[in-house]
Amino acid sequence: MKNSKFVFDKITKLFEQGLISSKDIKNELMTILKSKRDEIVFKMKLTSKDEFEVLSKRVENLEKKIGQIKQKKKTKSARKS
């Protein structure tokens, strides 16, 4: 309940600040969720901080590559009309 209240508070703050664009809201929610994920991992002490930073950078790089691949697929399918 505490975590859901935290997320709802963040969402209401976004609306109060006037962030109406869906991309802005999506990016802000992803940032909030990633920070919560990081907090959970640190509390569980699964890895050291250094290891976690290295692994999180690897994941970010993979996410960027996936995004680039998806963009390439979208542009290829659009050109074949």
C-alpha positions in Angstrom: 0.0 0.0 0.0 2.9 2.3 0.8 4.5 1.8 -2.5 1.3 2.3 -4.5 0.7 5.5 -2.6 4.2 6.7 -3.5 3.5 6.0 -7.2 0.1 7.8 -7.1 1.7 10.8 -5.4 4.3 11.0 -8.1 1.7 10.8 -10.8 -0.4 13.5 -9.2 2.7 15.7 -9.0 3.2 15.2 -12.7 -0.3 16.4 -13.5 0.1 19.4 -11.2 3.3 20.4 -13.0 1.5 20.3 -16.3 3.2 17.4 -18.0 0.5 16.4 -20.3 2.5 14.8 -23.1 2.2 11.0 -23.1 6.0 10.7 -23.8 6.8 12.9 -20.8 4.5 10.9 -18.6 5.9 7.6 -19.9 9.5 8.7 -19.3 8.8 10.0 -15.8 7.0 6.7 -14.8 9.9 4.7 -16.2 12.3 6.8 -14.1 10.2 6.3 -11.0 9.9 2.5 -11.5 13.6 2.2 -12.2 14.5 4.0 -9.0 12.2 1.8 -7.0 13.7 -1.3 -8.6 17.2 0.0 -7.7 16.0 0.5 -4.1 14.7 -3.0 -3.8 17.9 -4.5 -5.2 20.0 -2.5 -2.8 17.8 -3.6 0.2 18.1 -7.2 -0.8 21.9 -6.9 -1.1 22.0 -9.2 -4.1 25.1 -7.6 -5.5 27.6 -5.0 -4.5 27.0 -1.4 -5.6 29.9 -1.6 -8.2 28.5 -4.8 -9.7 25.1 -3.4 -9.8 26.2 -0.2 -11.6 28.1 -2.3 -14.2 25.1 -4.5 -14.7 22.7 -1.6 -15.0 24.9 0.0 -17.6 24.8 -3.2 -19.6 21.1 -3.4 -19.4 20.8 0.2 -20.5 23.0 -0.5 -23.5 20.9 -3.6 -24.4 17.7 -1.5 -24.1 19.1 1.1 -26.5 20.1 -1.6 -29.0 16.6 -3.1 -28.8 15.1 0.3 -29.4 17.3 0.9 -32.4 16.4 -2.5 -33.8 12.7 -1.8 -33.4 13.1 1.6 -35.1 14.9 -0.1 -38.0 12.1 -2.7 -38.4 9.5 0.1 -38.4 11.2 2.1 -41.1 11.8 -1.1 -43.2 8.1 -2.0 -43.1 7.1 1.5 -44.0 9.3 1.6 -47.1 7.8 -1.6 -48.5 4.4 -0.2 -49.3 
